[in-house]
Amino acid sequence: MEGVEAVASEGAGTAGTEGTKEGKRGKKEGVSVSIPVPAGVSVEIEEGKVRVSGPKGVLERSLRFPGVKIAKRAVESGSAAAEGSGVEIVVKSDSARRKKKAIVGTFAAHIRNMILGVTEGFYYKLRILHSHFPIQVSVSRDSVLISNFLGEKKSRVAKILEGVSVEVKGKEIIVRGINKEAVGQTAANIERCTRIKRRDPRVFQDGIYIVEKGTGSGEAEEA
């Protein structure tokens, strides 16, 4: 019995060692994500900076993290990705550790959004609601002016980020641009600008609220 226990213990130790080796090997292999580049879009990568050019404009972003590389490579003919520009972007890490896997996913998402931005663009729609005082909204250079909100004499101001356009059409505001984050932040600035404080929101529902978002220009014919 003692001999059997010794063998079992030795076998468990061997299995544990092999499992540890496999775990280390998995961490060393790293992870890789490929992003196909569509026709009409060009991508340049230089010293951690990614520059994407397309029909709607140009976007550039710094994407750097130790142990994570971004490269461009040709796609094999006959593959689905080859139907586009024949090129794909590869984001790869030198290990499969949790943090680096997350960074690879984040970088890949940024690049996809950059490609989508220069090909289709992004939009947010906001609705102007008022039941007590009619709200007046206008655009002045890099700001949205909101007047007569709850009867206030001083206009409230929401900042428009660079590269973003804002159009007021009656009770609707459309925010457009090719940078997804800038478009979203501008829309959030407008919505936050009319946030009601120290009043009962069940009674005072006046304000400007985000009601829709998507890709494209947000025009009715695209719906």
Z-matrix of the N, CA and C atoms (Angstrom, degrees):
N
C 1 1.458
C 2 1.517 1 111.23
N 3 1.371 2 114.00 1 -39.42
C 4 1.443 3 117.33 2 178.38
C 5 1.516 4 111.35 3 -62.13
N 6 1.326 5 116.44 4 -37.42
C 7 1.467 6 121.73 5 179.39
C 8 1.508 7 111.09 6 -65.35
N 9 1.348 8 115.59 7 -41.15
C 10 1.462 9 120.30 8 179.92
C 11 1.528 10 110.06 9 -64.20
N 12 1.331 11 116.70 10 -43.39
C 13 1.463 12 121.25 11 -179.93
C 14 1.522 13 111.06 12 -63.14
N 15 1.317 14 115.54 13 -38.50
C 16 1.455 15 119.80 14 179.94
C 17 1.511 16 110.96 15 -64.79
N 18 1.356 17 116.14 16 -42.81
C 19 1.466 18 120.87 17 179.27
C 20 1.520 19 110.54 18 -64.58
N 21 1.348 20 116.17 19 -43.85
C 22 1.461 21 120.34 20 179.81
C 23 1.511 22 110.61 21 -61.53
N 24 1.336 23 115.06 22 -42.85
C 25 1.454 24 119.04 23 179.46
C 26 1.508 25 111.59 24 -63.38
N 27 1.340 26 114.74 25 -40.69
C 28 1.471 27 119.38 26 179.18
C 29 1.517 28 111.21 27 -65.31
N 30 1.374 29 116.12 28 -39.59
C 31 1.465 30 120.62 29 179.50
C 32 1.512 31 111.28 30 -65.22
N 33 1.342 32 116.03 31 -40.16
C 34 1.459 33 119.92 32 178.80
C 35 1.514 34 110.83 33 -64.09
N 36 1.344 35 114.87 34 -38.83
C 37 1.457 36 119.19 35 178.66
C 38 1.508 37 111.41 36 -64.61
N 39 1.335 38 117.12 37 -40.17
C 40 1.468 39 121.96 38 178.56
C 41 1.512 40 111.06 39 -64.51
N 42 1.377 41 114.97 40 -44.25
C 43 1.471 42 119.40 41 179.76
C 44 1.520 43 110.60 42 -62.68
N 45 1.364 44 114.81 43 -40.05
C 46 1.454 45 118.23 44 179.59
C 47 1.511 46 111.99 45 -64.09
N 48 1.344 47 116.23 46 -39.05
C 49 1.462 48 121.06 47 178.63
C 50 1.514 49 111.06 48 -65.22
N 51 1.358 50 115.97 49 -42.37
C 52 1.470 51 120.31 50 179.59
C 53 1.522 52 110.77 51 -64.76
N 54 1.383 53 115.32 52 -40.14
C 55 1.464 54 118.59 53 178.97
C 56 1.513 55 111.30 54 -63.59
N 57 1.341 56 116.49 55 -38.39
C 58 1.467 57 120.47 56 178.47
C 59 1.511 58 110.93 57 -65.13
N 60 1.341 59 116.14 58 -40.67
C 61 1.456 60 120.71 59 179.32
C 62 1.523 61 111.02 60 -63.54
N 63 1.365 62 115.09 61 -42.13
C 64 1.470 63 119.23 62 179.30
C 65 1.516 64 110.37 63 -63.95
N 66 1.356 65 116.54 64 -39.68
C 67 1.465 66 119.91 65 179.16
C 68 1.505 67 111.32 66 -63.45
N 69 1.343 68 116.61 67 -43.07
C 70 1.460 69 119.87 68 178.43
C 71 1.515 70 111.42 69 -65.46
N 72 1.351 71 115.63 70 -37.87
C 73 1.456 72 119.47 71 179.90
C 74 1.523 73 110.40 72 -64.57
N 75 1.358 74 116.49 73 -39.72
C 76 1.463 75 120.36 74 179.04
C 77 1.510 76 111.87 75 -64.43
N 78 1.348 77 116.19 76 -37.33
C 79 1.457 78 119.49 77 179.47
C 80 1.516 79 111.75 78 -69.44
N 81 1.350 80 116.55 79 -30.45
C 82 1.455 81 119.99 80 -178.73
C 83 1.520 82 112.27 81 -77.13
N 84 1.349 83 116.40 82 -28.25
C 85 1.466 84 120.10 83 -176.34
C 86 1.527 85 112.56 84 -66.59
N 87 1.308 86 118.84 85 -35.17
C 88 1.453 87 121.65 86 179.46
C 89 1.521 88 113.19 87 79.03
N 90 1.326 89 116.03 88 179.95
C 91 1.467 90 122.00 89 179.67
C 92 1.523 91 108.74 90 -126.11
N 93 1.333 92 114.65 91 155.63
C 94 1.468 93 120.18 92 -177.60
C 95 1.521 94 110.05 93 -141.27
N 96 1.333 95 116.39 94 137.67
C 97 1.468 96 122.49 95 177.67
C 98 1.525 97 108.50 96 -128.31
N 99 1.334 98 116.18 97 131.92
C 100 1.471 99 121.17 98 179.95
C 101 1.523 100 110.62 99 -107.75
N 102 1.324 101 116.49 100 137.95
C 103 1.471 102 122.23 101 178.42
C 104 1.526 103 108.16 102 -123.54
N 105 1.333 104 118.74 103 112.87
C 106 1.470 105 120.10 104 178.51
C 107 1.517 106 111.60 105 -68.08
N 108 1.320 107 116.19 106 143.19
C 109 1.464 108 121.72 107 178.69
C 110 1.532 109 108.10 108 -101.46
N 111 1.328 110 118.62 109 118.54
C 112 1.472 111 120.46 110 -177.76
C 113 1.523 112 112.24 111 -71.37
N 114 1.322 113 115.79 112 164.46
C 115 1.458 114 121.24 113 177.64
C 116 1.523 115 109.57 114 -63.04
N 117 1.328 116 116.51 115 142.80
C 118 1.451 117 121.40 116 -179.93
C 119 1.515 118 113.92 117 88.00
N 120 1.330 119 116.73 118 0.40
C 121 1.466 120 121.55 119 179.98
C 122 1.520 121 109.52 120 -120.65
N 123 1.318 122 116.30 121 135.62
C 124 1.464 123 120.85 122 176.27
C 125 1.518 124 109.67 123 -120.63
N 126 1.324 125 116.01 124 142.94
C 127 1.463 126 121.80 125 -178.96
C 128 1.519 127 109.54 126 -126.19
N 129 1.319 128 116.04 127 129.21
C 130 1.462 129 121.76 128 177.26
C 131 1.524 130 109.13 129 -118.38
N 132 1.320 131 116.21 130 134.51
C 133 1.470 132 121.49 131 -179.27
C 134 1.521 133 108.40 132 -124.11
N 135 1.328 134 115.32 133 123.29
C 136 1.455 135 119.33 134 -178.93
C 137 1.524 136 110.79 135 -150.53
N 138 1.319 137 115.65 136 118.41
C 139 1.468 138 123.00 137 176.37
C 140 1.534 139 112.89 138 50.62
N 141 1.305 140 115.74 139 49.23
C 142 1.458 141 120.23 140 176.63
C 143 1.510 142 115.24 141 81.18
N 144 1.314 143 117.53 142 0.51
C 145 1.463 144 121.17 143 177.73
C 146 1.521 145 110.42 144 -106.01
N 147 1.318 146 115.60 145 134.01
C 148 1.465 147 121.51 146 179.33
C 149 1.526 148 108.28 147 -112.76
N 150 1.316 149 116.61 148 125.57
C 151 1.467 150 122.68 149 -179.43
C 152 1.531 151 108.14 150 -119.93
N 153 1.336 152 115.37 151 121.29
C 154 1.472 153 121.43 152 -177.99
C 155 1.527 154 109.26 153 -116.49
N 156 1.320 155 116.08 154 125.97
C 157 1.473 156 121.75 155 -179.85
C 158 1.519 157 109.66 156 -118.26
N 159 1.332 158 116.04 157 139.43
C 160 1.457 159 120.71 158 179.90
C 161 1.514 160 111.32 159 -155.57
N 162 1.339 161 117.38 160 -172.77
C 163 1.474 162 121.93 161 -177.68
C 164 1.526 163 114.72 162 -57.03
N 165 1.333 164 117.52 163 -31.91
C 166 1.468 165 120.60 164 -175.33
C 167 1.526 166 114.31 165 -95.96
N 168 1.328 167 116.98 166 -4.93
C 169 1.465 168 117.84 167 178.75
C 170 1.512 169 113.50 168 146.77
N 171 1.325 170 115.07 169 -161.81
C 172 1.465 171 122.17 170 -176.11
C 173 1.528 172 109.21 171 -130.32
N 174 1.324 173 115.74 172 136.50
C 175 1.458 174 121.94 173 176.07
C 176 1.526 175 109.22 174 -126.29
N 177 1.304 176 116.62 175 140.07
C 178 1.460 177 121.11 176 178.27
C 179 1.516 178 109.47 177 -133.84
N 180 1.323 179 115.35 178 137.91
C 181 1.462 180 119.39 179 -177.70
C 182 1.520 181 110.48 180 -147.90
N 183 1.322 182 115.93 181 142.59
C 184 1.460 183 121.48 182 176.94
C 185 1.527 184 108.56 183 -88.85
N 186 1.331 185 116.41 184 119.51
C 187 1.462 186 122.23 185 179.96
C 188 1.529 187 107.92 186 -125.84
N 189 1.324 188 115.65 187 95.21
C 190 1.462 189 120.64 188 -177.10
C 191 1.516 190 110.74 189 -131.50
N 192 1.335 191 114.74 190 138.89
C 193 1.456 192 120.84 191 174.24
C 194 1.526 193 107.47 192 -162.73
N 195 1.339 194 117.93 193 133.85
C 196 1.466 195 120.18 194 -179.48
C 197 1.522 196 112.47 195 -56.56
N 198 1.322 197 116.50 196 129.46
C 199 1.455 198 120.83 197 178.26
C 200 1.513 199 114.72 198 86.26
N 201 1.338 200 117.93 199 0.91
C 202 1.468 201 121.78 200 177.97
C 203 1.526 202 109.03 201 -120.02
N 204 1.330 203 115.61 202 126.06
C 205 1.463 204 120.74 203 -177.64
C 206 1.527 205 110.99 204 -118.65
N 207 1.326 206 115.12 205 146.62
C 208 1.469 207 121.98 206 176.22
C 209 1.517 208 107.42 207 -120.51
N 210 1.323 209 116.79 208 126.11
C 211 1.458 210 120.80 209 -177.47
C 212 1.526 211 110.57 210 -138.77
N 213 1.306 212 115.20 211 162.38
C 214 1.468 213 122.14 212 178.37
C 215 1.525 214 108.37 213 -114.72
N 216 1.333 215 116.45 214 137.22
C 217 1.454 216 119.15 215 179.59
C 218 1.525 217 110.79 216 -145.21
N 219 1.321 218 115.31 217 155.67
C 220 1.467 219 121.16 218 179.39
C 221 1.530 220 109.78 219 -75.51
N 222 1.322 221 115.54 220 147.48
C 223 1.458 222 121.47 221 -178.83
C 224 1.524 223 109.20 222 -97.16
N 225 1.318 224 115.50 223 142.48
C 226 1.464 225 120.06 224 179.25
C 227 1.526 226 110.21 225 -65.87
N 228 1.313 227 115.94 226 138.55
C 229 1.461 228 120.43 227 179.83
C 230 1.527 229 109.95 228 -65.33
N 231 1.332 230 115.43 229 141.49
C 232 1.454 231 120.48 230 -179.02
C 233 1.520 232 112.98 231 99.19
N 234 1.320 233 117.92 232 -17.13
C 235 1.457 234 120.66 233 178.89
C 236 1.526 235 109.99 234 -82.19
N 237 1.329 236 115.96 235 163.16
C 238 1.468 237 120.57 236 -178.80
C 239 1.522 238 111.13 237 -63.05
N 240 1.338 239 117.09 238 -36.88
C 241 1.462 240 120.90 239 -178.85
C 242 1.518 241 112.14 240 -68.13
N 243 1.338 242 116.98 241 -23.12
C 244 1.464 243 120.91 242 -177.94
C 245 1.519 244 112.10 243 -70.17
N 246 1.335 245 117.84 244 -15.13
C 247 1.463 246 121.24 245 -179.81
C 248 1.531 247 111.61 246 -70.76
N 249 1.332 248 117.06 247 -18.51
C 250 1.453 249 120.61 248 179.13
C 251 1.509 250 111.67 249 -87.88
N 252 1.318 251 116.44 250 -120.77
C 253 1.464 252 120.92 251 -178.19
C 254 1.518 253 112.47 252 -84.56
N 255 1.336 254 116.08 253 -8.95
C 256 1.463 255 119.53 254 -177.05
C 257 1.515 256 112.43 255 83.00
N 258 1.342 257 115.91 256 10.42
C 259 1.465 258 121.32 257 -178.78
C 260 1.527 259 108.94 258 -131.00
N 261 1.330 260 116.21 259 148.50
C 262 1.449 261 120.81 260 174.11
C 263 1.523 262 109.73 261 -136.03
N 264 1.334 263 115.06 262 155.31
C 265 1.457 264 121.41 263 178.17
C 266 1.523 265 107.75 264 -101.84
N 267 1.322 266 116.43 265 133.87
C 268 1.459 267 121.68 266 -179.17
C 269 1.527 268 109.50 267 -116.55
N 270 1.328 269 115.31 268 124.50
C 271 1.466 270 121.62 269 175.03
C 272 1.519 271 106.41 270 -107.35
N 273 1.337 272 117.06 271 120.73
C 274 1.457 273 121.02 272 -173.20
C 275 1.517 274 111.46 273 -136.01
N 276 1.348 275 115.35 274 142.94
C 277 1.464 276 120.87 275 177.25
C 278 1.525 277 109.15 276 -111.02
N 279 1.333 278 115.71 277 158.78
C 280 1.459 279 119.56 278 -179.73
C 281 1.522 280 112.42 279 -88.06
N 282 1.338 281 117.32 280 -1.69
C 283 1.462 282 121.18 281 174.86
C 284 1.522 283 108.82 282 -153.87
N 285 1.329 284 115.64 283 166.08
C 286 1.465 285 120.32 284 -178.40
C 287 1.521 286 111.96 285 -102.08
N 288 1.306 287 116.53 286 24.94
C 289 1.465 288 119.63 287 177.44
C 290 1.524 289 110.16 288 -63.62
N 291 1.319 290 114.79 289 151.52
C 292 1.467 291 120.77 290 -172.19
C 293 1.531 292 112.90 291 -55.07
N 294 1.314 293 117.52 292 -45.34
C 295 1.461 294 120.44 293 -176.94
C 296 1.521 295 111.38 294 -64.19
N 297 1.347 296 116.77 295 -42.51
C 298 1.462 297 119.57 296 -178.69
C 299 1.523 298 111.61 297 -71.19
N 300 1.331 299 117.47 298 -33.26
C 301 1.465 300 120.26 299 174.69
C 302 1.525 301 110.16 300 -62.15
N 303 1.340 302 115.78 301 -41.02
C 304 1.468 303 120.18 302 179.06
C 305 1.526 304 110.83 303 -65.08
N 306 1.334 305 116.71 304 -40.79
C 307 1.465 306 120.21 305 179.94
C 308 1.532 307 110.53 306 -65.22
N 309 1.325 308 117.46 307 -41.29
C 310 1.464 309 121.09 308 177.90
C 311 1.527 310 109.97 309 -59.15
N 312 1.335 311 116.65 310 -45.35
C 313 1.468 312 120.50 311 178.70
C 314 1.513 313 112.53 312 -63.37
N 315 1.331 314 116.92 313 -39.89
C 316 1.468 315 121.51 314 179.37
C 317 1.521 316 111.18 315 -65.99
N 318 1.339 317 117.03 316 -46.21
C 319 1.467 318 120.75 317 179.28
C 320 1.526 319 110.93 318 -62.04
N 321 1.331 320 116.90 319 -41.73
C 322 1.474 321 120.87 320 179.53
C 323 1.527 322 110.26 321 -62.90
N 324 1.339 323 117.07 322 -40.73
C 325 1.470 324 120.98 323 179.21
C 326 1.524 325 110.69 324 -64.95
N 327 1.334 326 117.15 325 -40.31
C 328 1.470 327 120.22 326 178.22
C 329 1.528 328 110.47 327 -61.81
N 330 1.322 329 117.08 328 -44.59
C 331 1.467 330 120.69 329 -178.27
C 332 1.527 331 110.80 330 -65.65
N 333 1.334 332 117.60 331 -40.77
C 334 1.473 333 120.66 332 177.12
C 335 1.525 334 110.27 333 -60.70
N 336 1.328 335 116.93 334 -43.29
C 337 1.459 336 120.43 335 -180.00
C 338 1.524 337 111.85 336 -66.73
N 339 1.324 338 116.72 337 -34.89
C 340 1.468 339 120.23 338 177.15
C 341 1.522 340 110.50 339 -65.12
N 342 1.332 341 116.60 340 -42.80
C 343 1.467 342 121.18 341 178.21
C 344 1.524 343 110.28 342 -64.79
N 345 1.324 344 116.41 343 -43.37
C 346 1.471 345 120.63 344 179.03
C 347 1.525 346 110.76 345 -64.58
N 348 1.329 347 115.98 346 -36.40
C 349 1.456 348 119.97 347 -179.35
C 350 1.513 349 113.52 348 -65.61
N 351 1.336 350 117.13 349 -43.63
C 352 1.471 351 120.14 350 -177.52
C 353 1.527 352 112.45 351 -79.76
N 354 1.336 353 117.55 352 -8.26
C 355 1.467 354 119.89 353 177.89
C 356 1.536 355 112.29 354 -105.87
N 357 1.338 356 117.43 355 -39.06
C 358 1.464 357 120.55 356 -176.89
C 359 1.533 358 113.10 357 -120.52
N 360 1.324 359 116.94 358 -37.55
C 361 1.454 360 120.95 359 -176.10
C 362 1.520 361 111.52 360 86.90
N 363 1.330 362 116.05 361 172.43
C 364 1.465 363 122.13 362 -178.87
C 365 1.531 364 109.83 363 -129.25
N 366 1.319 365 115.87 364 155.21
C 367 1.463 366 119.84 365 177.50
C 368 1.524 367 110.73 366 -145.96
N 369 1.317 368 115.00 367 154.17
C 370 1.471 369 123.59 368 171.11
C 371 1.515 370 107.10 369 -129.20
N 372 1.339 371 116.65 370 141.43
C 373 1.460 372 121.23 371 174.59
C 374 1.524 373 108.93 372 -114.97
N 375 1.322 374 114.99 373 135.69
C 376 1.462 375 120.59 374 178.07
C 377 1.522 376 109.17 375 -123.93
N 378 1.325 377 116.54 376 147.08
C 379 1.457 378 122.25 377 -179.71
C 380 1.533 379 109.95 378 -111.83
N 381 1.340 380 114.95 379 133.64
C 382 1.463 381 121.33 380 178.15
C 383 1.529 382 108.36 381 -91.18
N 384 1.339 383 116.94 382 121.13
C 385 1.459 384 121.46 383 -179.67
C 386 1.528 385 109.93 384 -122.49
N 387 1.308 386 115.85 385 135.68
C 388 1.466 387 119.48 386 175.41
C 389 1.520 388 109.55 387 -154.39
N 390 1.322 389 114.97 388 142.64
C 391 1.467 390 120.38 389 178.03
C 392 1.525 391 111.31 390 -127.47
N 393 1.335 392 117.32 391 -13.73
C 394 1.456 393 121.06 392 -178.48
C 395 1.527 394 112.38 393 -109.67
N 396 1.329 395 116.12 394 -51.56
C 397 1.464 396 120.66 395 -179.09
C 398 1.528 397 108.93 396 -130.02
N 399 1.344 398 118.20 397 131.48
C 400 1.470 399 120.27 398 179.39
C 401 1.535 400 111.43 399 -64.78
N 402 1.324 401 116.67 400 124.62
C 403 1.466 402 121.95 401 -178.21
C 404 1.528 403 109.15 402 -86.64
N 405 1.308 404 116.09 403 133.36
C 406 1.466 405 122.15 404 177.41
C 407 1.527 406 108.83 405 -110.36
N 408 1.335 407 115.98 406 125.74
C 409 1.461 408 121.07 407 -177.32
C 410 1.519 409 109.86 408 -122.65
N 411 1.323 410 116.68 409 132.46
C 412 1.465 411 121.69 410 177.56
C 413 1.524 412 109.32 411 -142.74
N 414 1.338 413 115.20 412 161.31
C 415 1.461 414 121.02 413 -179.93
C 416 1.521 415 108.83 414 -110.90
N 417 1.334 416 116.28 415 130.27
C 418 1.460 417 121.63 416 178.91
C 419 1.527 418 108.88 417 -131.78
N 420 1.331 419 115.73 418 100.46
C 421 1.471 420 122.36 419 -179.69
C 422 1.526 421 111.12 420 56.63
N 423 1.349 422 116.87 421 -109.01
C 424 1.461 423 119.66 422 -176.02
C 425 1.525 424 112.07 423 -103.80
N 426 1.332 425 116.53 424 27.78
C 427 1.466 426 119.77 425 -178.51
C 428 1.526 427 111.05 426 -142.79
N 429 1.328 428 114.79 427 153.74
C 430 1.461 429 122.08 428 171.94
C 431 1.525 430 106.36 429 -108.25
N 432 1.335 431 116.29 430 123.93
C 433 1.460 432 121.31 431 -179.37
C 434 1.520 433 109.77 432 -99.51
N 435 1.317 434 116.09 433 126.42
C 436 1.460 435 122.08 434 -178.97
C 437 1.528 436 107.67 435 -116.17
N 438 1.328 437 115.20 436 110.79
C 439 1.469 438 120.56 437 -174.24
C 440 1.526 439 111.49 438 -109.70
N 441 1.323 440 115.07 439 154.71
C 442 1.467 441 124.26 440 176.08
C 443 1.531 442 112.54 441 61.41
N 444 1.323 443 116.81 442 25.55
C 445 1.470 444 119.18 443 177.26
C 446 1.523 445 109.28 444 -71.74
N 447 1.319 446 117.08 445 117.65
C 448 1.461 447 124.44 446 -176.03
C 449 1.526 448 111.74 447 56.52
N 450 1.353 449 115.00 448 27.79
C 451 1.455 450 120.16 449 177.42
C 452 1.515 451 114.10 450 80.62
N 453 1.311 452 118.31 451 9.73
C 454 1.462 453 121.02 452 -178.80
C 455 1.531 454 110.74 453 -67.10
N 456 1.330 455 116.65 454 140.06
C 457 1.465 456 120.82 455 179.58
C 458 1.528 457 112.22 456 -77.78
N 459 1.329 458 116.12 457 -31.59
C 460 1.463 459 120.56 458 -178.56
C 461 1.523 460 110.28 459 -92.39
N 462 1.343 461 116.32 460 133.67
C 463 1.464 462 120.88 461 -179.28
C 464 1.525 463 110.86 462 -72.23
N 465 1.308 464 115.67 463 143.98
C 466 1.455 465 120.95 464 173.18
C 467 1.537 466 108.05 465 -89.77
N 468 1.326 467 116.58 466 146.27
C 469 1.464 468 120.77 467 -174.27
C 470 1.531 469 110.35 468 -123.27
N 471 1.347 470 115.98 469 129.47
C 472 1.467 471 122.27 470 176.30
C 473 1.527 472 108.59 471 -116.18
N 474 1.312 473 116.98 472 130.43
C 475 1.464 474 121.40 473 -176.39
C 476 1.525 475 111.96 474 -77.63
N 477 1.338 476 115.10 475 137.07
C 478 1.468 477 121.83 476 174.14
C 479 1.523 478 107.30 477 -100.34
N 480 1.316 479 117.20 478 123.73
C 481 1.460 480 120.68 479 -178.52
C 482 1.521 481 111.39 480 -74.50
N 483 1.314 482 116.38 481 158.71
C 484 1.464 483 122.86 482 -177.55
C 485 1.533 484 111.56 483 -59.79
N 486 1.326 485 115.20 484 135.61
C 487 1.458 486 120.27 485 178.44
C 488 1.518 487 114.54 486 84.40
N 489 1.331 488 116.72 487 4.72
C 490 1.470 489 121.60 488 -178.52
C 491 1.520 490 109.87 489 -111.88
N 492 1.334 491 116.90 490 138.97
C 493 1.461 492 121.54 491 176.76
C 494 1.527 493 109.57 492 -113.60
N 495 1.331 494 115.61 493 146.39
C 496 1.463 495 121.67 494 179.86
C 497 1.516 496 109.02 495 -127.11
N 498 1.314 497 116.04 496 129.59
C 499 1.474 498 121.85 497 179.45
C 500 1.522 499 109.43 498 -124.03
N 501 1.324 500 116.06 499 132.46
C 502 1.463 501 121.63 500 178.12
C 503 1.521 502 108.31 501 -105.60
N 504 1.333 503 115.85 502 121.11
C 505 1.473 504 121.76 503 -179.33
C 506 1.523 505 108.46 504 -127.17
N 507 1.332 506 115.52 505 91.11
C 508 1.461 507 119.58 506 -178.36
C 509 1.516 508 111.28 507 66.09
N 510 1.326 509 116.03 508 -119.93
C 511 1.458 510 121.65 509 179.69
C 512 1.528 511 112.09 510 -92.72
N 513 1.314 512 116.67 511 12.84
C 514 1.459 513 121.05 512 -177.14
C 515 1.526 514 111.14 513 -122.35
N 516 1.324 515 116.21 514 141.34
C 517 1.459 516 122.50 515 175.99
C 518 1.528 517 107.71 516 -120.62
N 519 1.332 518 116.96 517 129.87
C 520 1.463 519 121.00 518 178.68
C 521 1.522 520 108.98 519 -116.03
N 522 1.314 521 115.74 520 124.70
C 523 1.464 522 122.82 521 178.41
C 524 1.527 523 107.84 522 -107.72
N 525 1.344 524 116.99 523 126.78
C 526 1.466 525 120.35 524 -175.95
C 527 1.526 526 110.94 525 -131.39
N 528 1.337 527 115.04 526 156.00
C 529 1.453 528 120.14 527 176.19
C 530 1.523 529 111.10 528 171.63
N 531 1.334 530 116.68 529 175.12
C 532 1.460 531 120.50 530 -179.93
C 533 1.529 532 111.83 531 -101.07
N 534 1.326 533 117.17 532 -14.40
C 535 1.459 534 121.43 533 177.75
C 536 1.526 535 108.38 534 -96.05
N 537 1.323 536 116.03 535 109.54
C 538 1.466 537 120.50 536 -174.83
C 539 1.518 538 112.96 537 -57.43
N 540 1.319 539 117.25 538 -43.61
C 541 1.454 540 121.13 539 -177.93
C 542 1.530 541 111.61 540 -67.59
N 543 1.331 542 116.42 541 -39.83
C 544 1.472 543 119.91 542 179.96
C 545 1.527 544 110.80 543 -67.02
N 546 1.324 545 117.10 544 -39.78
C 547 1.472 546 121.27 545 178.72
C 548 1.525 547 109.72 546 -64.79
N 549 1.331 548 116.31 547 -46.71
C 550 1.458 549 120.33 548 180.00
C 551 1.519 550 112.79 549 -63.59
N 552 1.337 551 116.66 550 -39.79
C 553 1.457 552 120.12 551 -179.78
C 554 1.524 553 111.96 552 -68.33
N 555 1.349 554 116.44 553 -37.98
C 556 1.467 555 119.76 554 177.79
C 557 1.525 556 110.66 555 -63.88
N 558 1.335 557 116.21 556 -43.72
C 559 1.465 558 120.12 557 177.76
C 560 1.531 559 110.51 558 -61.93
N 561 1.325 560 116.83 559 -40.69
C 562 1.469 561 121.13 560 178.62
C 563 1.523 562 111.20 561 -65.10
N 564 1.337 563 116.33 562 -37.04
C 565 1.468 564 120.37 563 178.06
C 566 1.525 565 110.94 564 -61.24
N 567 1.337 566 115.65 565 -42.41
C 568 1.473 567 120.41 566 -179.11
C 569 1.526 568 110.02 567 -66.86
N 570 1.324 569 116.90 568 -45.65
C 571 1.462 570 120.78 569 -179.04
C 572 1.527 571 111.17 570 -64.29
N 573 1.340 572 116.09 571 -43.71
C 574 1.466 573 120.79 572 -178.79
C 575 1.529 574 112.25 573 -66.02
N 576 1.325 575 115.06 574 -27.54
C 577 1.462 576 120.10 575 -177.00
C 578 1.529 577 112.27 576 -64.40
N 579 1.322 578 117.45 577 -25.35
C 580 1.464 579 120.83 578 -178.83
C 581 1.526 580 112.41 579 -108.96
N 582 1.328 581 115.16 580 20.49
C 583 1.459 582 118.11 581 177.58
C 584 1.523 583 109.47 582 -67.49
N 585 1.328 584 116.94 583 131.37
C 586 1.462 585 122.31 584 -176.45
C 587 1.526 586 110.37 585 -90.22
N 588 1.317 587 115.52 586 130.47
C 589 1.467 588 121.58 587 177.70
C 590 1.525 589 109.68 588 -120.15
N 591 1.304 590 114.45 589 148.93
C 592 1.473 591 121.80 590 177.16
C 593 1.536 592 112.85 591 58.11
N 594 1.312 593 115.76 592 29.00
C 595 1.470 594 120.89 593 173.78
C 596 1.522 595 108.49 594 -137.62
N 597 1.308 596 116.35 595 155.02
C 598 1.461 597 121.02 596 -179.81
C 599 1.529 598 109.11 597 -75.28
N 600 1.362 599 118.60 598 112.49
C 601 1.471 600 120.93 599 -178.19
C 602 1.524 601 113.47 600 -64.89
N 603 1.330 602 117.14 601 -16.86
C 604 1.469 603 119.59 602 177.65
C 605 1.524 604 111.06 603 -74.84
N 606 1.336 605 115.34 604 -22.24
C 607 1.466 606 120.36 605 179.33
C 608 1.524 607 110.98 606 -100.85
N 609 1.325 608 115.54 607 -47.64
C 610 1.463 609 120.92 608 -179.25
C 611 1.534 610 109.88 609 -98.06
N 612 1.321 611 116.36 610 93.20
C 613 1.455 612 121.77 611 179.36
C 614 1.530 613 111.52 612 -101.89
N 615 1.315 614 116.75 613 11.83
C 616 1.459 615 120.45 614 178.00
C 617 1.531 616 109.39 615 -62.66
N 618 1.321 617 116.07 616 144.03
C 619 1.455 618 119.75 617 178.01
C 620 1.513 619 112.28 618 156.12
N 621 1.316 620 115.23 619 -174.74
C 622 1.469 621 122.08 620 177.60
C 623 1.519 622 107.05 621 -122.05
N 624 1.332 623 116.86 622 125.70
C 625 1.459 624 121.01 623 -172.00
C 626 1.537 625 111.84 624 -127.48
N 627 1.333 626 115.52 625 141.21
C 628 1.465 627 121.05 626 175.09
C 629 1.524 628 108.29 627 -71.49
N 630 1.327 629 116.65 628 126.99
C 631 1.464 630 120.63 629 -177.87
C 632 1.527 631 113.13 630 -120.62
N 633 1.337 632 115.98 631 -15.49
C 634 1.474 633 117.74 632 -176.82
C 635 1.527 634 109.77 633 -160.56
N 636 1.332 635 116.16 634 149.43
C 637 1.462 636 121.17 635 174.45
C 638 1.523 637 109.01 636 -152.00
N 639 1.335 638 115.94 637 156.18
C 640 1.459 639 118.91 638 -179.32
C 641 1.517 640 111.76 639 176.33
N 642 1.333 641 115.54 640 -164.49
C 643 1.461 642 121.03 641 177.78
C 644 1.523 643 109.44 642 -104.67
N 645 1.335 644 115.52 643 156.68
C 646 1.452 645 120.45 644 -177.56
C 647 1.521 646 109.91 645 101.30
N 648 1.335 647 115.55 646 -157.93
C 649 1.466 648 120.35 647 -177.59
C 650 1.525 649 112.70 648 -98.11
N 651 1.344 650 116.85 649 -12.44
C 652 1.452 651 119.77 650 179.91
C 653 1.511 652 114.35 651 82.63
N 654 1.342 653 116.55 652 9.19
C 655 1.465 654 119.92 653 179.08
C 656 1.531 655 110.09 654 -73.46
N 657 1.334 656 115.67 655 155.77
C 658 1.469 657 121.17 656 -174.24
C 659 1.527 658 112.22 657 -60.82
N 660 1.332 659 118.04 658 -35.79
C 661 1.462 660 119.53 659 -176.24
C 662 1.513 661 113.47 660 -68.46
N 663 1.370 662 117.17 661 -16.79
C 664 1.458 663 120.91 662 179.12
C 665 1.513 664 112.28 663 -85.55
N 666 1.328 665 115.65 664 -14.24
C 667 1.452 666 119.49 665 -176.53
C 668 1.517 667 110.31 666 -69.52
